[in-house]
Amino acid sequence: MDEKNTLLKNEFLKLKREVEPHIQSGGAKNKNHLQNYLYFSCYPLFSYVESIVILCERGKFRTSESLLRSLIELHINVIYYQVSESDHRLALSVKTEFDEKLKGVREIKELIRKYPNLKSTNPANLFSDEWLQEAEQWTERERQAVIRGNNLDEKTKDLDLKAKAIKCDQAELAGVEKGHFERMYHLIYRQLSPSTHLNVGGLQGFVDQGRDREYSFSDGDTRGYFLMHEAISICVALTKDLYENGVIEGSPPDTVSKLEELLK
């Protein structure tokens, strides 16, 4: 890691030390839905960014791509929830999560109907009728509570990430280049899909074939520090969101502006 990347890493770790005490002691009481969402996003985001930094230090660039892909998804979601109708959009996302949970439980019920050998007689076991019935009832009850409490339509689904990126760009945020979020979706998020899913394209990313048709394997090259830069940039953006939305009181620490300067 060269001098600039080392400085970038050290400033990120300093920011992490500065923000964490506020999060650990701040709690989530007396906060609105958006503030709660940002609050609970903070620790996972810093953890992911630190993991990417560690992987890049050790030359594991390809492996860190799946972590950055998750951070891109979080970043677009964070902006999408802030720019308009925060409560409605968050409630719709929660409903969609319960839709997926309900679908998952019912698919497991169908699985043990298809393969009776998988069925368990232990009521505490995931593959028992008792456990699945209770899980289905609880999930449907919670799902209906979200629908009723937020006046949601039963059939309305959360937007996919591409549509959310479009909404973020349509908001025309100050200081953000037009098309920034859609470009991020297409040129980073989508391009990191193969290494995340380890499909055929993902496997090929770890392989080089020489002129003699012999294969060599690697975890990527030094351009992978781009991953660390992108991850820290997302972390800086969320840190500013924490202060701008009153999750943390006061003004962002000077480390934020130092990191922004280093990331230029």
N, C-alpha and C positions, 0 to 999 in steps of 0.2 A: 504494500500500500504506500503510495507516494505521500509527500508532505501535505499537499492540499487535502487529500482524502482522509489523512490522519487527523488533520485539524477539523474537518467536517465531522468526523466521528466523535471527536472529543467535545465539540460544541453540542452535538446531539445528546450525548450522555449528560452534559451539564444541564441542558433543557429538561431532560427526563428527571433529573434530581430536583430541579426547581418546580416542576409541575406536580410530581407525585405526592408531595405532602398535602397539597390543596385537595387532591382527589381522595386521598386516604382519610382525611379528616373532615372533608366537606359533606359527605353523606348525600342522600338524594331526597331529603325532606324538603317540603315547601317549594318544590321545583315544578315547572310545567312539563308537559310531555316532551317537548323538544329539548329542554334542558336535561331531562332525565336520559333521553336518548344519547345526547352528546356526552353526558357524564359516564354512562356505561360503555361508551365506545372508546374512551380514553385509554384505559389500561390495556385492552387487547391491541389497540393500535400501536402503542409504545412497545409492547412486547414483540409484535410482528416486526417492527422496524429494527429493533435491537437484534432480532434473530437474523434479519437480512444482512445487517452490518457484520455480524459474526461469520456468517456463511461467506460473504464476500472477502473478508480477511483471510479466510482459509481456502479461497479459490473455488468455492462451490457455487459458481455463478448460476449454472443451469438449475440447481436445486432451489435456489432462492427465488426463481421466477414464479413459482406457484404462490409463494407468500406475497409477492408484489401484486400478483393478479387479484388476490383477495383484498389487498389494500386499495386497489383501484376501484373495486366494487364498493367498498365502504366509503371511499371518498365521494364517489358520484351520489351514493345514497345520502350522505351527510348534506351535500349541497342541495339535492333535490328536496329534502324535507324542510330545508330552511327557506327556500325562495318563495314558497306559496303554500297556503292551506296546510300548514304543518300538522295540526291535529288530525285532519281528515286523512292525509297521506300516511301518517304513522299508523292510524287505526286500520286503514285498508291493508297495510303491510302485515299487521298483527293478524287480521282476519285471514289473509292469504297463508300465513304460517300455520294457523289452525286448520285451514283447508287441507294443507299438505300432510299435517299430522293425522287427520282423520282418514285421508286417502291411504296413508301408510299402514294404519291399524287395520283397515278393511282389506288391504292387500295381503297382510299376514294371515287374516282369517281365511281368505281364499286359498292361501298357500297351504295351510294345514287341512283344509277341506280336500285339496287336490292330492296332498301327500299325508295321509293319516298317521304315518309312522313318525312324523315330526311333532305330533300333538303330545302335550304334557298333561298329566293328571295332577301335578302340583299347582295349586291355585296361585302361588307366588311366582310361577314361571311365565315368561313372556309368551310361550306358545300354549298356554292353557286357555280354555274358554272363559274362565272366570276373570283372568287378568285382562284379556282382550275386551271382554264385555265392559268391564269397569273403565278401561282406558277409552273406549269408544264413547261411553256415556259422559265421562268427564270432559273429553275434548269437544264434543258437541255442545255441552252445556256452556263451556267457556267461549266457544265460537259464537253462540247465539247471544251471549252477554255483550260481546264486542259489537256485534251487528246492531243490537237494540240500543246500546249506549251511545252509538255514534251515527245512528240513522243510516246505516249502510245498506246498499242493495245486495241481496243474496248472491246475485250472479256476477257482481263487479269484482274484478281481479286486480291485483297490483300490477303496475307496468313492469315490463322487462327492463333490463339495464340499459339497453340501447335507447328505448323510449324515454327513460329517465335522463339520460345524457342529453337528449334533444331538448327536454324541458329545461334543463340547467342552462343550455346555451340560449334558449329563447328568453330567459330571464335577463340576459344582457347585464351581467354583474360588472360593477365598476372595476377597472383594472384587469379584466379578464378578456383575452383575445377572443374574437368571434370564432366559433367552432372548436373552442378549446376542449370541451368535454367529449364531443363526438370524435374528435381526433384521438383523444386519450382512449376512448372505447375501441376504435378501429385499429389504431397503430400500436397500442400496448396491450390492453386487456385481451383482445381477440388473438393477437400474436403469441400471447403466453399460454393459450389454451392447450396446445399440444404437450408442452412440458408438464402442465398441471395434470392432465389426464393420462399421460404416458401412453398415448396412442402411437400409431406407426410414425407419425411425424415427430412426436415427442422423443421416441427412442432414437430416431435419426439425428436429433440434435446433439446427442452424446458421442456420435461416431464421425470419424473422418476416414475417407478412403484415399490412399496414396496412388501414385501412378502405377506402382507395382501391384495394385489391387489388394494390398494388405490393409487391414483395418487398424485404426488407433482410436483410443477412447479418451475423452477428457470431460471436464466439468465446465467448459467454456473458457474464454480468455479475458484479458483485462478490460475489455469493453463492458464487462459485467458490472463495473462500478457505476454504470448508468443506473442499474437497479437500485443501488444504495442511494444515489442522488434523488431518484424519483420517490423512494420510500421516505426519505427525510423531508422532502418537499411536501408530501402529503401530511406528514406529522406536524410540520410548521403551520400548514393551513388549518388543521384541526385545533391546534393550540390557540391560534387567533380566534377561531370560532368559540372556544371555551370562554374567552374573555369578552368577546363581543356580545355573546348571549347571556352573560351574567352567571355562567356556571362557576367561574372563578372571578371574584371581585378584583377590581383594580385594573392596571394596565399590563400588557404582556411584558415579560422580562426582556432586557436588552439582548439576550441570547437569540431571540427570534429575529431581530434585525441583522445580527451577525451572521446567522445561518442563511438568511435571504441573500445577503451580499455574497457569501461563499457559493451559493447555488446558482448565481448568475452565469 
